[in-house]
Amino acid sequence: MKISSTNQQLWIAYLNTLTFSCIQILLYTTIPYISEQTTVTTASIIGSISVGSFIFAFMGPFWASKSDTWGRKRVLSFGMIGMGLSFLCLSSLFVFNDVFSIQIKIAIVYLSRIIYGLLASAVVPVSQAWQLDLIDTKDKLKVLTRNSMCLNVGRVLGPVLVLVKKVDFEHIIYFGTGWIFFLAISCLLTSKNPQLKQATPTETSTPKFQWKELIKESVLPIVLALIFTSFIGILHSTLGHHLKETLSIKGDEASVLMAKIVLASSLFALIVQQTSQWVFKRNWKNRLIVGSSSLVGGSFILSMAATLTSIWIGIAFISIGLALIPPVYMALISHSSSTENVTGKKIGFASIAHSLGYAVGAGLIAISMKMNLVSNMTVISFVSVVTFTIVAMLIVRNAEFVLPAKKDPQYS
């Protein structure tokens, strides 16, 4: 009975992770449609995403810490309620589209992302912490791998929902909002007062010099995580707009096409990741070389693309980079010469870098659209070159480094 209860709680945690990933990519896919239907400019929507991501970077660690005393499910439910409120704001744009002025609509868009950053930032870190609470140490790899699979399934499911609906995407947003609140209320009603073991002083505090040392030994991988995630933020934020302008199609058509691209890219990335396990094994340098080169090549192809075929070719090359680079920098960040268990702290650095990266990426593209100095694709190409440069520096400075033989859950 105990095993069954544990498995049930694990699947609830997985379901929250999947929902978060699905809703996130759903928003990115429908940006052109939201902009077209509500008359809120794409730059304003992307700017709000940047603000939300910036808040997200600092609130995620806060909620993860609070869940130690308040209880995982309780804090997770707060996060899901925040995500529900965020999408409720987006839903109101369509419900009161003819009533609200453009200024009110822009304010609601920003309010939506601020709520998202303040509360929804609890979902992923707390869900992962809850999963680790429920299993033995020897099962960490299996559980974290399933968690990663849920994130990927969510990235596939979001575009599938768009492709199934094809028109009137606001109905998907309505459904998503209702589903989020259902999960949030379910977690809240079934949460109990936590009875967590008190942590020892060594578990709750880290000397200042140690924090500095931990950051110092992983500074380049952390920078790579930030720059790479900026690239992802820019790509997700601007791809729908680029498709609409390049191919001269409507907003809903651009959303459908972007959904197809995200779906195909995610599936292709999964194939590349599996193949890389056989081809590269533990050779992290070759993964980075192939991944960063593909990222640069795909970005330049996409920037010069004038046809749908060339766009698909550019996306294919970019997908190779998306598949190969993140597992390597996560493994390098989590590795430490310290004799203490600092994996959680090191992964925390990556989490902050990811959130800040999305904020920086969305901010760059929002400024680019507002000032209209360079094209969005030029920004993407520039960030891909910066990524390649960081990779080159990382390889040169760690030429003799070999990843430990023990499999790391973030690397597998």
Residue pairs with C-beta under 8 A, 6 or more apart in sequence:
6 134
6 135
9 130
9 134
10 131
10 134
10 135
10 143
12 73
12 186
12 187
13 76
13 127
13 130
13 131
13 134
13 147
14 131
14 146
14 147
14 150
15 150
15 183
16 76
16 80
16 123
16 127
16 183
16 187
17 123
17 124
17 127
17 128
17 147
17 150
17 151
17 154
18 150
18 151
18 153
18 154
18 157
19 80
19 154
19 179
19 180
19 183
20 83
20 120
20 123
20 124
20 127
20 154
21 150
21 151
21 152
21 153
21 154
21 155
21 158
22 153
22 154
22 155
22 157
22 158
22 161
22 176
23 83
23 87
23 154
23 158
23 176
23 180
24 154
24 158
25 154
25 155
25 158
25 159
25 236
25 262
26 158
26 161
26 162
26 172
26 173
26 176
27 49
27 90
28 236
28 237
28 240
28 258
28 262
29 158
29 159
29 162
29 240
29 255
29 258
29 259
29 262
30 162
30 169
30 172
30 173
30 240
30 255
31 42
31 45
31 46
31 237
31 240
31 241
31 255
32 42
32 240
32 241
32 243
32 244
32 251
32 252
32 254
32 255
32 258
33 169
33 251
33 252
33 254
33 255
34 40
34 45
34 90
34 93
34 169
35 41
35 42
35 45
35 241
35 251
36 250
36 251
36 252
37 94
37 97
37 170
37 251
38 93
38 94
38 97
38 105
39 102
39 105
40 93
40 102
40 105
40 106
40 109
41 369
42 238
42 240
42 241
42 369
43 366
43 369
43 370
44 106
44 109
44 110
44 366
45 109
46 237
46 238
46 362
46 365
46 366
46 369
47 110
47 362
47 363
47 366
48 109
48 110
48 112
48 113
49 113
49 233
49 237
49 358
49 362
50 233
50 358
50 359
50 360
50 361
50 362
50 363
50 366
51 110
51 113
51 114
51 117
51 359
52 112
52 113
52 114
52 116
52 117
52 359
53 117
53 233
53 355
53 356
53 358
53 359
53 362
54 117
54 355
54 356
54 359
54 363
55 114
55 117
55 118
55 121
56 116
56 117
56 120
56 121
56 355
56 358
56 359
57 352
57 354
57 355
57 356
57 359
58 352
58 355
59 117
59 118
59 119
59 121
59 122
60 121
60 122
60 124
60 125
60 351
60 352
60 355
61 125
61 348
61 351
61 352
62 121
63 75
63 78
63 79
63 121
63 122
63 125
63 126
64 122
64 125
64 126
64 129
64 348
66 75
67 74
67 75
67 76
67 122
67 126
67 129
67 130
68 194
68 196
68 199
69 194
69 196
70 194
71 191
71 192
71 193
71 194
71 196
72 126
72 127
72 129
72 130
72 133
72 194
73 130
73 187
73 188
73 190
73 191
73 192
74 187
74 188
74 191
74 194
75 122
75 126
76 122
76 123
76 126
76 127
76 130
76 187
77 184
77 185
77 187
77 188
77 191
78 119
78 122
79 119
79 120
79 121
79 122
79 123
79 126
79 184
80 120
80 123
80 180
80 181
80 183
80 184
80 187
81 119
81 181
81 184
81 188
82 115
82 116
82 118
82 119
82 120
82 121
82 122
83 116
83 119
83 120
83 123
83 180
83 184
84 177
84 180
84 181
84 184
85 115
85 119
86 112
86 113
86 115
86 116
86 119
86 120
87 112
87 173
87 176
87 177
87 180
88 177
89 108
89 109
89 111
89 112
89 115
90 108
90 109
90 112
90 173
90 177
91 170
91 173
91 174
91 177
92 100
92 108
93 100
93 105
93 108
93 109
94 170
94 173
100 108
121 355
124 351
125 351
127 147
128 144
128 147
131 143
131 144
131 147
132 140
132 143
132 144
134 143
135 142
135 143
140 409
141 407
141 409
141 412
144 409
144 410
145 409
145 412
152 266
152 270
155 262
155 266
156 263
156 266
156 267
158 259
158 262
159 258
159 259
159 260
159 262
159 263
159 266
160 259
160 263
161 172
162 169
162 172
162 255
162 256
162 259
163 256
163 259
163 260
163 263
165 171
165 172
166 252
166 256
167 252
169 252
169 255
202 340
206 214
206 342
206 345
210 338
210 342
211 345
213 338
214 336
214 338
214 342
214 345
214 346
214 349
215 222
215 349
217 336
217 337
218 332
218 333
218 335
218 336
218 346
218 349
220 390
220 393
220 394
220 397
220 398
221 329
221 332
221 333
221 394
222 333
222 349
222 350
222 353
223 353
223 390
224 325
224 329
224 387
224 390
224 391
224 394
225 326
225 329
225 330
225 333
225 350
225 353
225 354
225 357
226 353
226 354
226 356
226 357
226 360
227 357
227 383
227 386
227 387
227 390
228 325
228 326
228 329
228 357
228 387
229 353
229 354
229 356
229 357
229 358
229 361
230 357
230 358
230 360
230 361
230 364
230 383
231 295
231 361
231 380
231 383
231 384
231 387
232 322
232 357
232 358
232 361
233 357
233 358
233 359
233 360
233 361
233 362
233 365
234 361
234 362
234 364
234 365
234 376
234 379
234 380
234 383
235 318
235 380
237 361
237 362
237 365
237 366
238 365
238 376
238 379
238 380
239 258
239 261
240 254
240 255
240 258
241 254
241 376
242 302
242 376
242 377
243 249
243 254
243 257
243 258
243 261
243 311
244 250
244 251
244 253
244 254
246 305
246 306
246 311
247 254
247 257
247 308
249 257
257 308
261 311
261 312
261 315
264 312
264 315
265 315
265 316
265 318
265 319
265 322
268 316
268 319
268 323
269 319
269 320
269 322
269 323
270 323
272 319
272 320
272 323
272 324
273 323
273 324
273 327
276 287
276 323
276 324
280 286
280 287
282 402
282 403
282 405
284 328
284 331
284 332
284 403
285 395
287 324
287 325
287 327
287 328
288 324
288 325
288 328
288 391
288 394
288 395
289 391
289 395
290 320
290 324
291 320
291 321
291 323
291 324
291 325
291 328
291 391
292 321
292 325
292 384
292 387
292 388
292 391
292 392
293 388
294 317
294 318
294 320
294 321
294 324
295 317
295 318
295 320
295 321
295 322
295 325
295 384
295 387
295 388
296 381
296 384
296 385
296 387
296 388
297 317
298 313
298 314
298 315
298 316
298 317
298 318
298 319
298 320
298 321
298 384
299 314
299 318
299 377
299 380
299 381
299 383
299 384
300 314
300 381
300 384
301 310
301 313
301 314
301 317
302 310
302 311
302 314
302 315
302 318
302 377
302 380
303 314
303 375
303 377
303 378
303 380
303 381
304 310
305 311
305 313
305 314
321 384
321 387
325 387
325 391
327 410
327 411
327 412
328 411
329 350
330 347
330 350
330 408
330 410
330 411
331 403
331 408
331 410
331 411
332 394
332 398
332 403
333 346
333 347
333 349
333 350
334 343
334 346
334 347
334 350
334 408
334 410
334 411
335 346
335 403
335 404
335 408
336 342
336 343
336 346
347 410
350 410
361 383
364 379
364 383
365 376
365 379
368 374
368 375
368 376
368 379
369 376
403 411
